[in-house]
Amino acid sequence: MPFDLSDRSVVVTGASSGIGAAVAVEAARRGARIGLVARREAELAAVLDRCRHHAPRSEMWVCDLADAARLDALVHDLPERLGGVDVLINNAGIPKRRHVTRLTPAEVDAATRINYLVPVHLALALLPGMLERGEGRIINVASVAAVLSSPGESAYNASKAALTVWSETADVDLDGTGVRVHVVHPGVVDTPLFDVPDNDDLVNPVDPIPVGEAAAAVLEPLESDALITYVPGYFADLARAKADDPQGFLEGVAEWVRDERGDRSN
Ligand SMILES: NC(=O)c1ccc[n+]([C@@H]2O[C@H](COP(=O)([O-])OP(=O)(O)OC[C@H]3O[C@@H](n4cnc5c(N)ncnc54)[C@H](OP(=O)(O)O)[C@@H]3O)[C@@H](O)[C@H]2O)c1
């Protein structure tokens, strides 16, 4: 059943830029009051202004989600100030493009915390309220990298794959409760994610999709009820190709990387 956003409260993490900012404004435009969360205050305030144009009761929380004490305080404050949380959009995330030979355990920890543990902690904290009301939606923004094992991003891919499997299992567990969990897998989107410092270059820069297209896909499960959404949709075919023949698919990826690097000696 489509989930109407009018007069609902929607929490969007990572709402200060990119996909999260676009999702927050679009959800506000559809009549929801928004709880925006991120670290950069000025950027978040600018997005809040845009949300309040449509939804005056929207609020923002300046919060480093990697800080356990701040996260704890946040999950108590969100439902109180928003009057419950109907939809949680776990969008905050960090990239980690690092060849495995140079990857550090600290980098793995950081990617795992923001991209997997934090979304799960937020979901678990807000779930009881949703169960009490007999309805709610949790939308987790993962990545096609979780499914296709993009080269040079093992820590990022694994964090998003963990989020994907958690979401799939949670959605099965919640069958019949009125609460749904969804996963969205964007491909390359035109956002500041690629400007985050301390990351390797992309193996092969591709034409990104516009941020509005990705934001629409993040909200799409509210209409379609789909457990998994790919954007662009053709990534579903690639995912099927990999599932059918993982070794052949990954050998093809290795060959492609060798070609891109012009290094035929490997
Ligand atoms: N762009 C792509 O090609 C692409 C593809 C697939 C999936 N994704 C996923 O889409 C999501 C949004 O990314 P984006 O592309 O829109 O990039 P972005 O513009 O860099 O957005 C990332 C958001 O996460 C927030 N964030 C990061 N670390 C945080 C922390 N410790 N505490 C609180 N907030 C934090 C950032 O806000 P502050 O810096 O203000 O804290 C920012 O609002 C991510 O989960 C990303 O992995 C992106």
Ligand as a Chemical Component Dictionary entry (heavy atoms), coordinates in Angstrom:
data_LIG
# 
_chem_comp.id                   LIG 
_chem_comp.type                 NON-POLYMER 
_chem_comp.pdbx_formal_charge   0 
_chem_comp.three_letter_code    LIG 
# 
loop_
_chem_comp_atom.comp_id 
_chem_comp_atom.atom_id 
_chem_comp_atom.alt_atom_id 
_chem_comp_atom.type_symbol 
_chem_comp_atom.charge 
_chem_comp_atom.model_Cartn_x 
_chem_comp_atom.model_Cartn_y 
_chem_comp_atom.model_Cartn_z 
_chem_comp_atom.pdbx_ordinal 
LIG N1  N1  N 0  26.920 9.678  -4.827 1  
LIG C1  C1  C 0  26.917 8.422  -5.225 2  
LIG O1  O1  O 0  27.378 8.096  -6.333 3  
LIG C2  C2  C 0  26.336 7.337  -4.361 4  
LIG C3  C3  C 0  26.165 6.067  -4.916 5  
LIG C4  C4  C 0  25.631 5.040  -4.146 6  
LIG C5  C5  C 0  25.266 5.300  -2.835 7  
LIG N2  N2  N 1  25.451 6.539  -2.287 8  
LIG C6  C6  C 0  25.081 6.746  -0.889 9  
LIG O2  O2  O 0  24.166 7.819  -0.800 10 
LIG C7  C7  C 0  24.239 8.389  0.497  11 
LIG C8  C8  C 0  24.318 9.903  0.375  12 
LIG O3  O3  O 0  25.543 10.251 -0.236 13 
LIG P1  P1  P 0  25.705 11.461 -1.266 14 
LIG O4  O4  O 0  26.147 10.884 -2.524 15 
LIG O5  O5  O -1 24.512 12.324 -1.222 16 
LIG O6  O6  O 0  26.996 12.197 -0.664 17 
LIG P2  P2  P 0  27.169 13.482 0.248  18 
LIG O7  O7  O 0  26.609 14.684 -0.422 19 
LIG O8  O8  O 0  28.607 13.486 0.664  20 
LIG O9  O9  O 0  26.244 13.173 1.501  21 
LIG C9  C9  C 0  26.658 12.423 2.604  22 
LIG C10 C10 C 0  25.866 12.910 3.796  23 
LIG O10 O10 O 0  26.227 12.117 4.933  24 
LIG C11 C11 C 0  26.474 12.985 6.029  25 
LIG N3  N3  N 0  27.427 12.386 6.957  26 
LIG C12 C12 C 0  28.617 11.791 6.673  27 
LIG N4  N4  N 0  29.240 11.438 7.803  28 
LIG C13 C13 C 0  28.419 11.809 8.832  29 
LIG C14 C14 C 0  28.512 11.724 10.247 30 
LIG N5  N5  N 0  29.587 11.207 10.853 31 
LIG N6  N6  N 0  27.493 12.207 10.991 32 
LIG C15 C15 C 0  26.411 12.773 10.397 33 
LIG N7  N7  N 0  26.260 12.869 9.065  34 
LIG C16 C16 C 0  27.270 12.409 8.299  35 
LIG C17 C17 C 0  27.041 14.261 5.365  36 
LIG O11 O11 O 0  26.813 15.395 6.176  37 
LIG P3  P3  P 0  27.925 16.190 7.022  38 
LIG O12 O12 O 0  29.207 16.113 6.266  39 
LIG O13 O13 O 0  27.337 17.570 7.123  40 
LIG O14 O14 O 0  27.960 15.498 8.333  41 
LIG C18 C18 C 0  26.183 14.357 4.120  42 
LIG O15 O15 O 0  24.991 15.053 4.401  43 
LIG C19 C19 C 0  25.466 7.759  1.165  44 
LIG O16 O16 O 0  25.037 6.745  2.047  45 
LIG C20 C20 C 0  26.228 7.162  0.013  46 
LIG O17 O17 O 0  27.020 6.072  0.393  47 
LIG C21 C21 C 0  25.959 7.566  -3.026 48 
# 
loop_
_chem_comp_bond.comp_id 
_chem_comp_bond.atom_id_1 
_chem_comp_bond.atom_id_2 
_chem_comp_bond.value_order 
_chem_comp_bond.pdbx_ordinal 
LIG N1  C1  SING 1  
LIG C1  O1  DOUB 2  
LIG C1  C2  SING 3  
LIG C2  C3  SING 4  
LIG C2  C21 DOUB 5  
LIG C3  C4  DOUB 6  
LIG C4  C5  SING 7  
LIG C5  N2  DOUB 8  
LIG N2  C6  SING 9  
LIG N2  C21 SING 10 
LIG C6  O2  SING 11 
LIG C6  C20 SING 12 
LIG O2  C7  SING 13 
LIG C7  C8  SING 14 
LIG C7  C19 SING 15 
LIG C8  O3  SING 16 
LIG O3  P1  SING 17 
LIG P1  O4  DOUB 18 
LIG P1  O5  SING 19 
LIG P1  O6  SING 20 
LIG O6  P2  SING 21 
LIG P2  O7  DOUB 22 
LIG P2  O8  SING 23 
LIG P2  O9  SING 24 
LIG O9  C9  SING 25 
LIG C9  C10 SING 26 
LIG C10 O10 SING 27 
LIG C10 C18 SING 28 
LIG O10 C11 SING 29 
LIG C11 N3  SING 30 
LIG C11 C17 SING 31 
LIG N3  C12 SING 32 
LIG N3  C16 SING 33 
LIG C12 N4  DOUB 34 
LIG N4  C13 SING 35 
LIG C13 C14 SING 36 
LIG C13 C16 DOUB 37 
LIG C14 N5  SING 38 
LIG C14 N6  DOUB 39 
LIG N6  C15 SING 40 
LIG C15 N7  DOUB 41 
LIG N7  C16 SING 42 
LIG C17 O11 SING 43 
LIG C17 C18 SING 44 
LIG O11 P3  SING 45 
LIG P3  O12 DOUB 46 
LIG P3  O13 SING 47 
LIG P3  O14 SING 48 
LIG C18 O15 SING 49 
LIG C19 O16 SING 50 
LIG C19 C20 SING 51 
LIG C20 O17 SING 52 
# 
